[in-house]
Amino acid sequence: MERVIGQHGRLVADAGHRVRIVAGRGGSRDPRIAFVRVPLADTRHPQVVDLQAQLDAGHVPASFAPLVATLADDLAAALGGVEVVIAHNVCSLNRNLALTSALRVVAALAGAPRLVLWHHDLAWTLPSYRPGLHAGHPWDLLRTAWPGATQVAVSEARRADLAALMGLDPAAVRVVPNGVDLAALLGLGPRTMAVLRAADLLALDPLVLLPARITPRKNVELALRVVAAMRAHGRPAAGLVVTGPLDPHDPATGTYLAALLALRRDLGLERAAVFLAEVLREPAGDALVHDLYRLADMLLLPSFDEGFGLPILEAAVHRLPIVCSDLPALRDLARDAAVYVAPDADPADLAAVVLERLDRDALVTFARRVRTEFSWEAVYRRGIAPLLEG
């Protein structure tokens, strides 16, 4: 959960908001994110440990109310000037019920920040927590819908549990999943991430890779028409990235690129077909191209001619599905590992072949879904940003 909070802080700061993390322990590694330590928010604080042991036994000691009052004052000071408070598991688990109670006090103050209660786990629905739960206050704070608070669960399953526990309409609970750091998991470099964001490549699904120079024999126009056919037949987010530069030995390639850009415009693919030769002022370089192999969903190589076909080998190393022209050099390499097509195939027919190859592999399909729905950037755009907008 701490890692999730850290990612949330970074994403919110990236969006231009001021961020403050309030906790009992820890710190901030991001200079844009302030950290405010409230010692009594720490579940390991000696006073909290002693108090919580008594609460777990079903006894509310005399020290509870004064500790809650102190914590409420500390929280109110720590949250001064804040517009939105997102509380992760504070109102879900009985780890520090003094903190839960103090937040409830602060939330009821005049002019209190808007409150978002983020539920990763629910003590009242987990058998391992039940021995420490009892009827009445403060335990009921963990199964009561707080007035005015926005409820968020991390999955559909948690939403169902929370709605049943609190007697809520499930539609009143927002689902915002956890995410994955694609850059860290795939080893994507800063330059790659800058290109991905500039060209919005993470939103393309499926993302088709064509690692080839921009020269007529690579048949890039067929790839454009295939992507347009995919978008017209149920895949409106399909996209293509062409990694290669212009051929420096062929002065006609500038004219070819201009023709491809005109075709892209005519097909309505301005945001769906990306030429790195257009995005970058210098060649993409091996590191960026290799990163795109890790990120893409399929290799499409519709060349009229290939003497060897190095992209076939690179795609295999990255376990990338391959659809390529039926050329002797490519068959010699891929054998039965690729789907072979004619370089003059009808775009709609070829689009159907590409989609069939993609859809037959459940893991490839899941990987695409992770990239488009569960990258932290997607989670922020789809789930967190709307919360901050109110």
PyMOL commands that set and color helices and strands:
alter all, ss='L'
color gray80, all
select helices_A, chain A and resi 2-14+39-41+46-56+64-78+97-107+123-125+127-132+139-142+156-166+170-172+182-186+190-199+201-203+216-218+220-232+253-266+276-279+286-295+310-317+328-337+347-359+362-374+376-388
alter helices_A, ss='H'
color red, helices_A
select strands_A, chain A and resi 19-23+33-37+84-88+114-119+150-153+173-175+207-210+239-242+273-275+298-301+322-325+339-341
alter strands_A, ss='S'
color yellow, strands_A
deselect
rebuild
show_as cartoon
